[in-house]
Amino acid sequence: MTDIVIDLTGGASRQGFARDDFVLYRDPIKWLNGVTGHTRVCRVGSSADSLLVLIDIASGARVTGVDRQYVRPIPAAYIMRDVDMAPLSADYPDLAPAAVAWLEQNAKPEVA
């Protein structure tokens, strides 16, 4: 089994989050009590001064009153790394045609 590592260092505890940002949320009470399901991947639903409303992407459940210090952004580069690093070769038939098209389109320099 391969470990998944997300580098979340440098995430300020009071950083700004925009609606629909992907984030990792850790429920501190569940985590401290050893309860499973303490960490979730969510999207930001809305934000107030210091609290967020998150939407759990697995269940669709709303998580309200979330303190920003327990939330970290999930960078788009992490989410897209398999596409960004995909080999362009006929030797890899499992690579989705959409990924190949996207890579080819974005590899070309823009013409003014």
N, C-alpha and C positions, 0 to 999 in steps of 0.2 A: 504494500500500500504506500502511496506517495503522500508525503506531508504537504499540506498547502500552507504557504507562508505569505502573509500580507504584511508588508512593512508599513506600520502605522505610526512610526516614530515621528516626532515633530508636530503631531496634531495638537494644536492648542486647545485647552479645555473650554474656552469661550469663543471659539471661532464661529464665523457665520456659516449658516447652512441655507441653501436655497430649496424651494419647493421641488420635489422629485429627485433630489440628490440621493444617491445610494449611500447608505451608512451601515456601520456595524454598531449595534447597541448591546451593552451588557447591563443586565439588571443587577445592581450591586447587592440587593438583599438576597436574591436567589443565589448569586455567586457565593456570597459569604456563608450561606447556609448549606451549600453543596447541592442545591436543587438543580436537576437537569433542566435544560432549555433556558439557561441563564443568558445566552448570547444569541442574538438574532440578526439576520440581514434584513434591513428595512429601507423604505423610501421616506423622505421627509414629506409629511402632509402639510404642516404649517409650523410656524415658529413665532413665539412671543418673546418677551424680553430675555428670559433665561430658560424657558421651557419649550420643548418641542412636542409636536404630535407626530408620531411615526406610524407607518403602515407596514406591518410584517409582510414581506413579499411571499412567504410560504403559505401563510394562512389567510392573509387579508385582514387580520385583526388590527384594530386601532390600539396604539399604545400611547396613552395621554400623560401629560405632566412629566416628560422625560427631561432630566437635567442634562445639559449639554456636555458636562464633564465626563459622562459615561457613553459618549457617542464619538465615533471616529469616521471620517470619510473613507469610502472605498474608491480609490482612484480609477478613472476610466482606463488608464493604461493597464491596470491589473485585470479588469474585466475583459479587455480586448487583446490580451497578450497572446492568446493562441492564434488569433487572426494575424496579428502583427508579425509573429514568428513562423507562420506557416510556410513550408517549402513549396515553391512553385515548380512542380515537376509532374510528369505523367506517371511517375513511379508512386504517386500518392493519390490513388483514385478516391479515397475517402474524404479528401478535402472538398468541401462544398463549393459548387461553381460560383455561388454568390461571393464567397470569401476570395476566390481567385480574381473575380471581376473587380472587387473592391480594391484588392492589393494592386492590380495592374493599373487601375484608374488613378490611384493615389501615388503610384511610383513615377508617373510621368510628370515632368515639369510643366507648370502652367504656361500657356502661351498668351501673351498680352494682346 
